[in-house]
């Protein structure tokens, strides 16, 4: 065992040095700080070997390791079952304290509870901080302390509370500390973790279009979105800095950040909604769940240009424009009567910005079964959506090379599919 008393900082969904709350507090410890990241087998075993998100995490850790050179330090990278990794670290080091930032998803909460118990039983002090959100699960509630299940009143209280916060100067949590553990740990290769570099990459975020966000956000051909979502998902940007900046730039853009926290607190308080309808009244719906039709949807071969362009963009890049996501999701659930869980699982596999709370929340919104949903009788017409938001076909031509050669016949007729969906929903509601 290394007998020098040390503090560990555990990186998870906060892959940055600056404005990292738990890291900043760890560096005030009485003991030198060893940065750590664990590639968790429980998560990795579910992923393809060329998963783009693993590549992004790995590249982000490389950047962190390069920054740590300025402090004559480095990061420990481990792979395995998280509990076993920590058991081994306790054997290897004289650990006095462990710091990490809170995660709010069901698996992470269970994992962190078990690790905290292991550390505490070995007389290691555990300190956990809020970093991934502005307001966590119980900070924005109704007067009776219960969680909001409707977005608008949640947003109103969130914005009202943030109004005071945004007027205050943002503390610069710059890490210029000399309290990093002096080290030069070997950096694992991506191959040694069991992965290969993906051909799909996460784009740099771009905030130039935020000033005109509400005017341009619904038009996918403009490519005016910020590409922030994967960076928020993995914490390469600070939500504190972003929210403060957005609050002075564009209220509509800030509202999108509030949606993210709304769905996070819903998932925290209602973890059963991961796999089940938030509104149990919809449990009686008889989904068709046709695997051949699902395959056509996955491959972008439905015959509806906006749906197909969106799915092909997703498959090729890991991204899909938000307006298109709504059209694609509505088509799967309403036109094909395929359960939202099938679509949610496919998006979870493909999206670079996959975040459980938002993915589940938005899919249930599209299906009409969630806490604050589009009404079930709202069925997007993909052809009208195309005319409204991509009238010149610029977006669809980007992803459908054969579009101008006489595009294929739609796999299902809109009016028939709409009537079929409304009947299925009404019948299901009555049976429940």
FENJOGI-V650423 format. One record per residue. RES is the residue in one letter. SS is DSSP state (H for helix, E for strand, - for the rest). Layout:
# FENJOGI-V650423
[[RES	SS] [RES	SS]]
This chain:
# FENJOGI-V650423
[[X	-] [X	E] [X	E] [X	E] [X	E] [X	E] [X	E] [X	E] [X	E] [X	E] [X	E] [X	-] [X	-] [X	-] [X	-] [X	-] [X	-] [X	-] [X	-] [X	-] [X	H] [X	H] [X	H] [X	H] [X	H] [X	H] [X	-] [X	-] [X	-] [X	-] [X	-] [X	E] [X	E] [X	E] [X	E] [X	E] [X	E] [X	E] [X	E] [X	E] [X	H] [X	H] [X	H] [X	H] [X	-] [X	-] [X	-] [X	-] [X	-] [X	-] [X	-] [X	H] [X	H] [X	H] [X	H] [X	H] [X	H] [X	H] [X	H] [X	H] [X	H] [X	H] [X	H] [X	H] [X	H] [X	H] [X	H] [X	H] [X	H] [X	H] [X	H] [X	-] [X	-] [X	-] [X	E] [X	E] [X	E] [X	E] [X	E] [X	E] [X	-] [X	H] [X	H] [X	H] [X	H] [X	H] [X	H] [X	H] [X	H] [X	H] [X	H] [X	H] [X	E] [X	E] [X	E] [X	E] [X	E] [X	E] [X	E] [X	E] [X	E] [X	-] [X	-] [X	-] [X	-] [X	H] [X	H] [X	H] [X	H] [X	H] [X	H] [X	H] [X	H] [X	H] [X	H] [X	H] [X	H] [X	H] [X	H] [X	H] [X	H] [X	-] [X	-] [X	-] [X	E] [X	E] [X	E] [X	E] [X	E] [X	-] [X	-] [X	-] [X	-] [X	-] [X	-] [X	-] [X	-] [X	-] [X	-] [X	-] [X	E] [X	-] [X	-] [X	-] [X	-] [X	-] [X	E] [X	-] [X	-] [X	-] [X	H] [X	H] [X	H] [X	H] [X	H] [X	H] [X	H] [X	H] [X	H] [X	H] [X	H] [X	H] [X	H] [X	H] [X	H] [X	H] [X	-] [X	-] [X	-] [X	-] [X	-] [X	-] [X	-] [X	-] [X	-] [X	-] [X	-] [X	-] [X	-] [X	E] [X	-] [X	-] [X	-] [X	-] [X	-] [X	-] [X	-] [X	-] [X	-] [X	-] [X	H] [X	H] [X	H] [X	-] [X	-] [X	-] [X	-] [X	-] [X	-] [X	-] [X	-] [X	-] [X	-] [X	-] [X	-] [X	-] [X	-] [X	H] [X	H] [X	H] [X	H] [X	H] [X	H] [X	H] [X	H] [X	H] [X	-] [X	-] [X	-] [X	H] [X	H] [X	H] [X	-] [X	-] [X	-] [X	-] [X	-] [X	-] [X	H] [X	H] [X	H] [X	H] [X	H] [X	H] [X	-] [X	-] [X	-] [X	-] [X	H] [X	H] [X	H] [X	H] [X	H] [X	H] [X	H] [X	H] [X	H] [X	-] [X	-] [X	-] [X	H] [X	H] [X	H] [X	H] [X	H] [X	H] [X	H] [X	H] [X	H] [X	H] [X	H] [X	H] [X	H] [X	H] [X	H] [X	H] [X	H] [X	H] [X	H] [X	-] [X	H] [X	H] [X	H] [X	H] [X	-] [X	-] [X	-] [X	-] [X	-] [X	H] [X	H] [X	H] [X	H] [X	H] [X	-] [X	-] [X	-] [X	-] [X	-] [X	-] [X	H] [X	H] [X	H] [X	H] [X	H] [X	H] [X	H] [X	H] [X	H] [X	-] [X	-] [X	-] [X	-] [X	-] [X	H] [X	H] [X	H] [X	H] [X	H] [X	H] [X	H] [X	H] [X	H] [X	H] [X	H] [X	H] [X	H] [X	-] [X	-] [X	-] [X	-] [X	H] [X	H] [X	H] [X	H] [X	H] [X	H] [X	H] [X	H] [X	H] [X	H] [X	H] [X	H] [X	H] [X	H] [X	-] [X	-] [X	-] [X	-] [X	H] [X	H] [X	H] [X	H] [X	H] [X	H] [X	H] [X	H] [X	H] [X	H] [X	H] [X	-] [X	-] [X	-] [X	-] [X	-] [X	H] [X	H] [X	H] [X	H] [X	H] [X	H] [X	H] [X	H] [X	H] [X	H] [X	H] [X	H] [X	-] [X	-] [X	-] [X	-] [X	-] [X	-] [X	-] [X	-] [X	-] [X	-] [X	-] [X	-] [X	-] [X	-] [X	H] [X	H] [X	H] [X	H] [X	H] [X	H] [X	H] [X	H] [X	-] [X	-] [X	-] [X	-] [X	H] [X	H] [X	H] [X	H] [X	H] [X	H] [X	-] [X	-] [X	-] [X	H] [X	H] [X	H] [X	-] [X	-] [X	-] [X	-] [X	-] [X	-] [X	-] [X	-] [X	H] [X	H] [X	H] [X	H] [X	H] [X	H] [X	H] [X	H] [X	H] [X	H] [X	H] [X	H] [X	H] [X	H] [X	H] [X	H] [X	H] [X	H] [X	-]]
